[in-house]
């Protein structure tokens, strides 16, 4: 397949880069020629992924909610790749969810976090546009990731009807709340 775009010369930071949507984004970015700063809590998966990219993915294991980790990571990345990107406009793409726009059954914490991310994205778009930085958010519906499969197959909160394709991937998913026993 012929690629319609190139990310040669671009540096992309991907959080949650070791699995799920983050891994898919990091993998595509590497395939399109970007240098990827991959951040994740799972050191085994992240380091294995990095080893398979011939140095295109620089792994950083830690929690982006930890200010010291974030500061240290930014400092190290700037030392390793220089000041590239500081003088040129860029883009921030946050991954939110339909749960952040419409709520979700049995996931009030997840929906609240994703809703907060949408608000942060809109505020950052207004604040950073004067510097040439575009800020957007992508809102997925149900995406088959380890977290989603774990949630949909547990007992209690929702009852999910999953249909799988010939490769064992979720083909269709119908969810409904479990009736509370009174």
Order of alpha helices (4+ residues) and beta strands (2+ residues): beta-alpha-beta-alpha-beta-alpha-beta-alpha-alpha-beta-alpha-beta-beta
